[in-house]
Amino acid sequence: MSAEGEPESRNVPDQLLYLDNAATSYPKAPGVVEAVVEHLRDIAGNAGRGTHTFAAMADRLLWETRRELGALFGTREATRWAFTLNATDALNAALKGYLRPGDHVIASPLEHNAVARCLRHLEKTRDVKITRLPYVPGMGVDPNDVARLVRHNTRLVVAVHASNVTGEILPVRELALEAHNRGLTILIDATQTAGVLDLPAEAWGLDMVACTGHKSLLGPQGTGALYVRPGLELEPPRQGGTGTQSERDEMPTDWPEAMEAGTMNGPGLAGLLAALRWLRRKTVRAVREDELVLMRHLIAALAEIPGLHIYGPRKAEDRTGLVSVNIGDEDPAWAATELEAQGILIRSGLHCAPWAHQCLGTLKRGTVRLSLGPFLTADDIDRAVAALARIAAVAVGVR
Ligand SMILES: Cc1ncc(COP(=O)(O)O)c(C=O)c1O
């Protein structure tokens, strides 16, 4: 059992240092493991199916989770949060549910394949046209470019809140303003920022926000959510039972049922609820402050390593808790193997975001990505930096 406020990570040997939190967070927030177990053991019902005690318990849990998401993202209408399998599922639901044949989309140049591949598919199947915002290394994305790229058939701007390759934070508030000035809808992919950066969806006028439960929200895999502002309707992503209006063989139009056919991931969402409650107590601001302390330390120390190239902004404030690097011309996979030999687990290669790698010129080999979580310490950062310094010294033959 973990001590009060401490995350549970008992199956990972002490000598392993996990720095792949951008892929999925580990350990999870305190209370997540217990909440999943409790759901499987004690909440036997299926939410929305039946009126008995167990079904009501399961239903209440989903509503509490929607309300916690609303509190996190500053949205008032809990019905407008639909649960999904993950961010990919949420982004597919948003893009496929909103875009019509012949529509034009303006996308950020740093989109993950969850958006890029979905748009490519819609290009083929619905003749959707895609324009990427220009990317200037060192300058990032300019929201004013939206006005320049708008066409008569443009309906959507889609942007990732922070890149999973460089960690850089995009000006999504300004992009939303530009989009709305032109009468466009905006969709934000908050996968890498939910729980770390504030994203007040209503105050910033965000029409749709997608997130995943298992990264910086510190919940279980198999959970995600899509927020769609009241009044914006989407085609349902799938058809099936919802436990409501069962006399009809068409999907209900009421939310969230319209978006949630089939049984939800009750145990996973119980875990997500525990994580969201932990985050509310801790506060996003405190998580971010801790992250900034570690990131300033990490970036400054990495900048001292000869032969090591850091991608993305130099200022910690301009990025989330991840950094991509390369050691000279060395293969990132080699660096990952060397790091693992020293007990450090990171991700190397391409990070499912070919557009971002094109922007950085790393499409061929990718990068070495270190990504932090809220339970790491300055000692952990020192250990990772020392390991990278040793590897870089070998690579450049400085020994
Ligand atoms: C920016 C971004 N968007 C979307 C995704 C997809 O998330 P998931 O695998 O939870 O669907 C990821 C995953 O790495 C991501 O980093």
The ligand as an SDF file (V2000), in Angstrom:
LIG
                    3D

 16 16  0  0  0  0  0  0  0  0999 V2000
   -0.3790   15.2290  -29.1680 C   0  0  0  0  0  0  0  0  0  0  0  0
   -0.9990   13.8740  -29.1490 C   0  0  0  0  0  0  0  0  0  0  0  0
   -2.2260   13.7030  -29.6790 N   0  0  0  0  0  0  0  0  0  0  0  0
   -2.8320   12.5080  -29.6790 C   0  0  0  0  0  0  0  0  0  0  0  0
   -2.2120   11.4010  -29.1610 C   0  0  0  0  0  0  0  0  0  0  0  0
   -2.9160   10.0870  -29.1510 C   0  0  0  0  0  0  0  0  0  0  0  0
   -3.1870    9.7140  -27.8190 O   0  0  0  0  0  0  0  0  0  0  0  0
   -3.8040    8.2750  -27.5190 P   0  0  0  0  0  0  0  0  0  0  0  0
   -2.7400    7.2830  -27.8860 O   0  0  0  0  0  0  0  0  0  0  0  0
   -4.1060    8.2830  -26.0620 O   0  0  0  0  0  0  0  0  0  0  0  0
   -4.9850    8.1340  -28.3740 O   0  0  0  0  0  0  0  0  0  0  0  0
   -0.9270   11.5120  -28.6190 C   0  0  0  0  0  0  0  0  0  0  0  0
   -0.2060   10.3380  -28.1030 C   0  0  0  0  0  0  0  0  0  0  0  0
    0.9840   10.3260  -27.9590 O   0  0  0  0  0  0  0  0  0  0  0  0
   -0.3190   12.7960  -28.5890 C   0  0  0  0  0  0  0  0  0  0  0  0
    0.8960   12.9650  -28.0700 O   0  0  0  0  0  0  0  0  0  0  0  0
  1  2  1  0
  2  3  1  0
  2 15  2  0
  3  4  2  0
  4  5  1  0
  5  6  1  0
  5 12  2  0
  6  7  1  0
  7  8  1  0
  8  9  2  0
  8 10  1  0
  8 11  1  0
 12 13  1  0
 12 15  1  0
 13 14  2  0
 15 16  1  0
M  END
$$$$
